[in-house]
Amino acid sequence: MKHYNKHNVTGWIAVGLSIAVTCFWSFWGIVENFHEGWYYESWLSNVGLMFAQYLSPMLIFMIVTLVAIVWPRTGAGLHAIIAVAAIWFFNVFSNTAVFFIILPLLGLGALYWYGSPQPRQLAITLTISLPLLTLIIFGIEPVYRVSQRLNDGNLQAQLVLGNGVNLTWAPDGPGWPRQGESWEEAQHVCRYLANDGLTLAAEPKDIWRLPTVDEAVRSLARHGENSGGVWNAERAEAVYATTPDKEPPLWNIYSPVIYWWTATEVNEQNAYIIVYNGQVWPRTKSFAPDYLGFRCVK
C-alpha cells in the first residue's frame, strides 16, 4: 500500500506540474496570438498561424502529459526526447529555453518514470479541461478587441490632427514598410524619402523623419478617436485616456509590424519603440525583427 501511495503521489505531482506548465503556455499562446498574430486577411491563415505557432507549446505539453498518464514509462521517454529536440531547435541554452521548456520536460519525465497517478480518468480530465478553461478565460478580451477593430483600407499618407500634434504620416511603401528594420536604417530611409512618400531619392531630402516618442504617444487612436496619450519624459511613461489599438489611421491591421521606432534616443545604443497599444520600451538600435518597423512623418 505504501509503495502504491508513493507512486500515486509522485504521479499526481507530475500531473499537477504538467497542468501548470500547459496552462502557462495556454495563457501565453492565446494572449500573444491576438497581440502579435492574427494579421492575415484570410481567417483560415490566422487560425493556422494560431495553432502552428502560438498554441503548439500548449498542445505538445498536453499530448505528452496524456501519454505519460496512460503509459508512464513511454511518457517519461517522450519527455526526454522532446527536451533533446528543444535543445537542437533552439541551438543554444537560452534562459527561456532552459527554464520554460528543457528543465520542465526532463524533470517531469523523471517524475512520470517513477509515478503513476490514480485514478487515471480524473488526471486525463483535468489535463484537458484546465488548459482549455485558461484559454477561454484569457482569450475573451483579446478575441473581442480584435473582432471590433476598424479598418478603412486606406494606406495612403494620413494627416493626423489633435492632442497637440499636426503630422502627416507616410503612405504604404518605403517610409512605412511591412517588415522590420533597424533604427539606423529607419532614420536613413526617412531622410531619403521623396515628398510623395512613395520613392527614395538619390540624395537626402530631409522632408520626412521618425516621430518623437511624444508625438507617437499623442497620435495613437482607437476606433477613429484619439486616445488622449501623454508622454511623461521624466518617468519614461505613457498614459492614455483610452487604450489605443492596431487600427487606422496609423496602423495596418494586415501587417505583422506591431512596434515602431521613434526618433527619441535613450542613449547611444538604444532608442524608444512604441507598441500599437501605447506601451513604450527602450530597444537596441540594431534590433530589427520582422515585427519592429517604422512610419515616417513630416
GUNU-855765 format. One record per residue (C-alpha): x, y, z; residue number from 1. Coordinates in steps of 0.001 Angstrom, whole numbers, plus 500000, padded with zeros to 6 digits. Example, Ala and Ser with C-alpha at 12.3 -4.5 7.8 and 13.67 -1.06 7.14 Angstrom:
2
<pt x="512300" y="495500" z="507800" seq="1"/>
<pt x="513670" y="498940" z="507140" seq="2"/>
//
This chain:
298
<pt x="500000" y="500000" z="500000" seq="1"/>
<pt x="502799" y="502441" z="500885" seq="2"/>
<pt x="504561" y="501518" z="497647" seq="3"/>
<pt x="501365" y="502295" z="495728" seq="4"/>
<pt x="500894" y="505613" z="497538" seq="5"/>
<pt x="504421" y="506771" z="496725" seq="6"/>
<pt x="503880" y="506081" z="493050" seq="7"/>
<pt x="500436" y="507683" z="493131" seq="8"/>
<pt x="501602" y="510833" z="494938" seq="9"/>
<pt x="504598" y="511184" z="492636" seq="10"/>
<pt x="502324" y="510703" z="489637" seq="11"/>
<pt x="499924" y="513397" z="490802" seq="12"/>
<pt x="502799" y="515788" z="491463" seq="13"/>
<pt x="503865" y="515220" z="487874" seq="14"/>
<pt x="500326" y="515742" z="486597" seq="15"/>
<pt x="499914" y="518916" z="488653" seq="16"/>
<pt x="503170" y="520362" z="487330" seq="17"/>
<pt x="502292" y="519344" z="483781" seq="18"/>
<pt x="498916" y="521053" z="484040" seq="19"/>
<pt x="500558" y="524203" z="485436" seq="20"/>
<pt x="503020" y="524294" z="482525" seq="21"/>
<pt x="500271" y="523595" z="479995" seq="22"/>
<pt x="498089" y="526349" z="481469" seq="23"/>
<pt x="501003" y="528777" z="481275" seq="24"/>
<pt x="501508" y="528054" z="477579" seq="25"/>
<pt x="497746" y="528238" z="477075" seq="26"/>
<pt x="497698" y="531729" z="478612" seq="27"/>
<pt x="500823" y="532863" z="476753" seq="28"/>
<pt x="499680" y="531426" z="473444" seq="29"/>
<pt x="496219" y="532961" z="473297" seq="30"/>
<pt x="497395" y="536384" z="474519" seq="31"/>
<pt x="500349" y="536541" z="472109" seq="32"/>
<pt x="498259" y="535232" z="469230" seq="33"/>
<pt x="495981" y="538253" z="469399" seq="34"/>
<pt x="498780" y="540647" z="470333" seq="35"/>
<pt x="501331" y="539991" z="467590" seq="36"/>
<pt x="499485" y="537445" z="465449" seq="37"/>
<pt x="496132" y="537455" z="463639" seq="38"/>
<pt x="497299" y="539789" z="460862" seq="39"/>
<pt x="496357" y="537809" z="457733" seq="40"/>
<pt x="493365" y="538796" z="455642" seq="41"/>
<pt x="492393" y="535126" z="455488" seq="42"/>
<pt x="490600" y="533717" z="458536" seq="43"/>
<pt x="491998" y="530261" z="457803" seq="44"/>
<pt x="495544" y="531595" z="457652" seq="45"/>
<pt x="495081" y="533276" z="461023" seq="46"/>
<pt x="493743" y="530089" z="462583" seq="47"/>
<pt x="496587" y="528098" z="461057" seq="48"/>
<pt x="499173" y="530504" z="462467" seq="49"/>
<pt x="497478" y="530385" z="465868" seq="50"/>
<pt x="497726" y="526599" z="466148" seq="51"/>
<pt x="501114" y="526242" z="464454" seq="52"/>
<pt x="502955" y="528984" z="466328" seq="53"/>
<pt x="501086" y="530176" z="469386" seq="54"/>
<pt x="499111" y="527201" z="470678" seq="55"/>
<pt x="501547" y="524449" z="469673" seq="56"/>
<pt x="503502" y="524535" z="473006" seq="57"/>
<pt x="500245" y="524054" z="474907" seq="58"/>
<pt x="499124" y="521225" z="472635" seq="59"/>
<pt x="502516" y="519491" z="472807" seq="60"/>
<pt x="502590" y="519588" z="476614" seq="61"/>
<pt x="499008" y="518383" z="476780" seq="62"/>
<pt x="499560" y="515432" z="474451" seq="63"/>
<pt x="502799" y="514413" z="476142" seq="64"/>
<pt x="501081" y="514590" z="479538" seq="65"/>
<pt x="498195" y="512406" z="478349" seq="66"/>
<pt x="500635" y="509825" z="477004" seq="67"/>
<pt x="502531" y="509865" z="480318" seq="68"/>
<pt x="499327" y="509367" z="482324" seq="69"/>
<pt x="498300" y="506309" z="480328" seq="70"/>
<pt x="501799" y="504899" z="479697" seq="71"/>
<pt x="504147" y="506413" z="482355" seq="72"/>
<pt x="507424" y="504937" z="481102" seq="73"/>
<pt x="506658" y="505775" z="477480" seq="74"/>
<pt x="505640" y="509271" z="478514" seq="75"/>
<pt x="508854" y="509706" z="480508" seq="76"/>
<pt x="510939" y="508780" z="477479" seq="77"/>
<pt x="508879" y="511102" z="475307" seq="78"/>
<pt x="509587" y="513991" z="477687" seq="79"/>
<pt x="513330" y="513341" z="477366" seq="80"/>
<pt x="513149" y="513087" z="473568" seq="81"/>
<pt x="511306" y="516383" z="473287" seq="82"/>
<pt x="513810" y="518035" z="475655" seq="83"/>
<pt x="516676" y="516939" z="473382" seq="84"/>
<pt x="514713" y="518137" z="470353" seq="85"/>
<pt x="514223" y="521508" z="472061" seq="86"/>
<pt x="517977" y="521814" z="472606" seq="87"/>
<pt x="518541" y="521142" z="468911" seq="88"/>
<pt x="515747" y="523517" z="467856" seq="89"/>
<pt x="516949" y="526467" z="469942" seq="90"/>
<pt x="520602" y="525615" z="469186" seq="91"/>
<pt x="521654" y="527409" z="472389" seq="92"/>
<pt x="520837" y="527125" z="476064" seq="93"/>
<pt x="518934" y="530395" z="476289" seq="94"/>
<pt x="517293" y="531185" z="479617" seq="95"/>
<pt x="513837" y="530904" z="478092" seq="96"/>
<pt x="514522" y="527519" z="476536" seq="97"/>
<pt x="516183" y="526104" z="479665" seq="98"/>
<pt x="513737" y="527285" z="482321" seq="99"/>
<pt x="510458" y="527032" z="480423" seq="100"/>
<pt x="510997" y="524024" z="478173" seq="101"/>
<pt x="514076" y="521841" z="478718" seq="102"/>
<pt x="514231" y="521578" z="482525" seq="103"/>
<pt x="510444" y="521129" z="482955" seq="104"/>
<pt x="510479" y="518345" z="480366" seq="105"/>
<pt x="513402" y="516484" z="481955" seq="106"/>
<pt x="512051" y="516908" z="485479" seq="107"/>
<pt x="508581" y="515777" z="484534" seq="108"/>
<pt x="509985" y="512826" z="482648" seq="109"/>
<pt x="511759" y="511650" z="485816" seq="110"/>
<pt x="508562" y="512010" z="487873" seq="111"/>
<pt x="506479" y="510072" z="485365" seq="112"/>
<pt x="509120" y="507329" z="485211" seq="113"/>
<pt x="508565" y="506686" z="488892" seq="114"/>
<pt x="504955" y="507792" z="489374" seq="115"/>
<pt x="501563" y="506540" z="488285" seq="116"/>
<pt x="498588" y="508845" z="489014" seq="117"/>
<pt x="495333" y="507195" z="490016" seq="118"/>
<pt x="492517" y="507443" z="489074" seq="119"/>
<pt x="493749" y="507982" z="485542" seq="120"/>
<pt x="490438" y="509241" z="484195" seq="121"/>
<pt x="490454" y="512174" z="486629" seq="122"/>
<pt x="494029" y="513028" z="485658" seq="123"/>
<pt x="493087" y="512939" z="481965" seq="124"/>
<pt x="490022" y="515128" z="482520" seq="125"/>
<pt x="491980" y="517778" z="484440" seq="126"/>
<pt x="494819" y="517750" z="481905" seq="127"/>
<pt x="492415" y="518611" z="479105" seq="128"/>
<pt x="489861" y="520829" z="480844" seq="129"/>
<pt x="492042" y="523221" z="482885" seq="130"/>
<pt x="494243" y="524465" z="479988" seq="131"/>
<pt x="491150" y="524847" z="477793" seq="132"/>
<pt x="489443" y="526825" z="480553" seq="133"/>
<pt x="492542" y="529036" z="480786" seq="134"/>
<pt x="492424" y="529509" z="477018" seq="135"/>
<pt x="488791" y="530643" z="477157" seq="136"/>
<pt x="489147" y="532967" z="480163" seq="137"/>
<pt x="492198" y="534826" z="478872" seq="138"/>
<pt x="491042" y="534729" z="475254" seq="139"/>
<pt x="487715" y="536529" z="475746" seq="140"/>
<pt x="489104" y="540084" z="475881" seq="141"/>
<pt x="491613" y="539852" z="473006" seq="142"/>
<pt x="489145" y="537997" z="470773" seq="143"/>
<pt x="486520" y="540673" z="471350" seq="144"/>
<pt x="489037" y="543521" z="470909" seq="145"/>
<pt x="490443" y="542195" z="467626" seq="146"/>
<pt x="486965" y="541405" z="466280" seq="147"/>
<pt x="485942" y="545041" z="466870" seq="148"/>
<pt x="488894" y="546612" z="465068" seq="149"/>
<pt x="488011" y="549175" z="462442" seq="150"/>
<pt x="489679" y="549099" z="459031" seq="151"/>
<pt x="489048" y="551634" z="456288" seq="152"/>
<pt x="491658" y="550085" z="453989" seq="153"/>
<pt x="493314" y="553480" z="453493" seq="154"/>
<pt x="497086" y="553020" z="453346" seq="155"/>
<pt x="497768" y="556422" z="451831" seq="156"/>
<pt x="499501" y="559309" z="453596" seq="157"/>
<pt x="497430" y="560343" z="456610" seq="158"/>
<pt x="497162" y="563751" z="458240" seq="159"/>
<pt x="496698" y="563351" z="461997" seq="160"/>
<pt x="495488" y="566399" z="463906" seq="161"/>
<pt x="494679" y="566880" z="467559" seq="162"/>
<pt x="496112" y="566282" z="471014" seq="163"/>
<pt x="498886" y="568739" z="470275" seq="164"/>
<pt x="500099" y="567097" z="467035" seq="165"/>
<pt x="499867" y="568083" z="463379" seq="166"/>
<pt x="501695" y="565459" z="461356" seq="167"/>
<pt x="501403" y="563722" z="458020" seq="168"/>
<pt x="502284" y="560030" z="458260" seq="169"/>
<pt x="503904" y="558321" z="455267" seq="170"/>
<pt x="501904" y="556065" z="452921" seq="171"/>
<pt x="502437" y="552340" z="452487" seq="172"/>
<pt x="505863" y="551946" z="450917" seq="173"/>
<pt x="509490" y="552609" z="451817" seq="174"/>
<pt x="508503" y="555115" z="454512" seq="175"/>
<pt x="506041" y="552661" z="456042" seq="176"/>
<pt x="507382" y="549164" z="455363" seq="177"/>
<pt x="505736" y="545871" z="456259" seq="178"/>
<pt x="508934" y="544304" z="457576" seq="179"/>
<pt x="511370" y="545050" z="460357" seq="180"/>
<pt x="514265" y="547485" z="460115" seq="181"/>
<pt x="516955" y="548727" z="462482" seq="182"/>
<pt x="516792" y="552241" z="463942" seq="183"/>
<pt x="519669" y="553404" z="461757" seq="184"/>
<pt x="518007" y="552082" z="458605" seq="185"/>
<pt x="514708" y="553694" z="459563" seq="186"/>
<pt x="516444" y="557043" z="460019" seq="187"/>
<pt x="518212" y="556639" z="456671" seq="188"/>
<pt x="515026" y="555824" z="454766" seq="189"/>
<pt x="513148" y="558794" z="456196" seq="190"/>
<pt x="515947" y="561174" z="455181" seq="191"/>
<pt x="515911" y="559922" z="451569" seq="192"/>
<pt x="512133" y="559639" z="451211" seq="193"/>
<pt x="510678" y="561750" z="448414" seq="194"/>
<pt x="507950" y="564294" z="449079" seq="195"/>
<pt x="505157" y="561921" z="447966" seq="196"/>
<pt x="506462" y="559273" z="450375" seq="197"/>
<pt x="506421" y="556603" z="447662" seq="198"/>
<pt x="510016" y="556571" z="446430" seq="199"/>
<pt x="513552" y="557035" z="447732" seq="200"/>
<pt x="515679" y="559803" z="446276" seq="201"/>
<pt x="519338" y="559502" z="445312" seq="202"/>
<pt x="520263" y="562274" z="447751" seq="203"/>
<pt x="518928" y="563125" z="451218" seq="204"/>
<pt x="515738" y="565220" z="451061" seq="205"/>
<pt x="515214" y="565641" z="454806" seq="206"/>
<pt x="511487" y="566122" z="454290" seq="207"/>
<pt x="510446" y="563170" z="456393" seq="208"/>
<pt x="511722" y="561917" z="459760" seq="209"/>
<pt x="510869" y="559480" z="462525" seq="210"/>
<pt x="508280" y="560749" z="465021" seq="211"/>
<pt x="509443" y="561532" z="468530" seq="212"/>
<pt x="508075" y="559286" z="471247" seq="213"/>
<pt x="505928" y="562196" z="472480" seq="214"/>
<pt x="504419" y="562675" z="469007" seq="215"/>
<pt x="503743" y="558964" z="468596" seq="216"/>
<pt x="502068" y="558718" z="472008" seq="217"/>
<pt x="499869" y="561735" z="471267" seq="218"/>
<pt x="498862" y="560380" z="467839" seq="219"/>
<pt x="497621" y="556899" z="468770" seq="220"/>
<pt x="493918" y="556226" z="468464" seq="221"/>
<pt x="491172" y="553655" z="468894" seq="222"/>
<pt x="488016" y="553350" z="466807" seq="223"/>
<pt x="488874" y="556578" z="464992" seq="224"/>
<pt x="489164" y="558654" z="468175" seq="225"/>
<pt x="492447" y="559959" z="469576" seq="226"/>
<pt x="493403" y="558035" z="472723" seq="227"/>
<pt x="494490" y="561156" z="474603" seq="228"/>
<pt x="498027" y="559934" z="475153" seq="229"/>
<pt x="500511" y="561930" z="477220" seq="230"/>
<pt x="504229" y="561146" z="477466" seq="231"/>
<pt x="505980" y="561720" z="480782" seq="232"/>
<pt x="509659" y="562009" z="479831" seq="233"/>
<pt x="510921" y="562086" z="483423" seq="234"/>
<pt x="509204" y="558813" z="484306" seq="235"/>
<pt x="509502" y="557374" z="480767" seq="236"/>
<pt x="505818" y="556531" z="480917" seq="237"/>
<pt x="502867" y="556957" z="478566" seq="238"/>
<pt x="499347" y="557446" z="479930" seq="239"/>
<pt x="496144" y="557251" z="477862" seq="240"/>
<pt x="492516" y="558205" z="478343" seq="241"/>
<pt x="491627" y="555208" z="476140" seq="242"/>
<pt x="493938" y="552307" z="475394" seq="243"/>
<pt x="494887" y="552560" z="471682" seq="244"/>
<pt x="494793" y="549615" z="469297" seq="245"/>
<pt x="496183" y="548419" z="465974" seq="246"/>
<pt x="493829" y="550434" z="463775" seq="247"/>
<pt x="493827" y="553154" z="461122" seq="248"/>
<pt x="494797" y="555876" z="460569" seq="249"/>
<pt x="498222" y="554856" z="461891" seq="250"/>
<pt x="498389" y="551073" z="461768" seq="251"/>
<pt x="497829" y="548435" z="459099" seq="252"/>
<pt x="495869" y="545589" z="460673" seq="253"/>
<pt x="497142" y="543226" z="457959" seq="254"/>
<pt x="500819" y="543815" z="458706" seq="255"/>
<pt x="502911" y="541758" z="461168" seq="256"/>
<pt x="504523" y="545017" z="462355" seq="257"/>
<pt x="503261" y="545880" z="465842" seq="258"/>
<pt x="506161" y="548082" z="467052" seq="259"/>
<pt x="507593" y="551269" z="465589" seq="260"/>
<pt x="510874" y="553024" z="466104" seq="261"/>
<pt x="510752" y="556595" z="467368" seq="262"/>
<pt x="513374" y="559306" z="466934" seq="263"/>
<pt x="513821" y="559619" z="470701" seq="264"/>
<pt x="517089" y="558121" z="471863" seq="265"/>
<pt x="517661" y="556667" z="475314" seq="266"/>
<pt x="521440" y="556718" z="474842" seq="267"/>
<pt x="523958" y="555988" z="472080" seq="268"/>
<pt x="522977" y="552323" z="471896" seq="269"/>
<pt x="519215" y="552451" z="472499" seq="270"/>
<pt x="516110" y="554256" z="471277" seq="271"/>
<pt x="512440" y="554083" z="472241" seq="272"/>
<pt x="509947" y="551941" z="470374" seq="273"/>
<pt x="506188" y="552250" z="470662" seq="274"/>
<pt x="503632" y="549427" z="470574" seq="275"/>
<pt x="500247" y="549808" z="468915" seq="276"/>
<pt x="498628" y="549555" z="472369" seq="277"/>
<pt x="500641" y="552557" z="473551" seq="278"/>
<pt x="503413" y="550912" z="475558" seq="279"/>
<pt x="506881" y="552446" z="475173" seq="280"/>
<pt x="510097" y="550455" z="475620" seq="281"/>
<pt x="513817" y="551044" z="475006" seq="282"/>
<pt x="515468" y="548752" z="472465" seq="283"/>
<pt x="518935" y="548361" z="470993" seq="284"/>
<pt x="519162" y="550369" z="467773" seq="285"/>
<pt x="520456" y="547377" z="465818" seq="286"/>
<pt x="517405" y="545299" z="466809" seq="287"/>
<pt x="515413" y="544504" z="463642" seq="288"/>
<pt x="512883" y="541665" z="463965" seq="289"/>
<pt x="510095" y="541423" z="461397" seq="290"/>
<pt x="507543" y="542894" z="463800" seq="291"/>
<pt x="509526" y="546108" z="464515" seq="292"/>
<pt x="509168" y="548665" z="461743" seq="293"/>
<pt x="508620" y="552412" z="461463" seq="294"/>
<pt x="506489" y="555070" z="459813" seq="295"/>
<pt x="507993" y="558389" z="458734" seq="296"/>
<pt x="506280" y="561704" z="459422" seq="297"/>
<pt x="506529" y="565303" z="458225" seq="298"/>
//
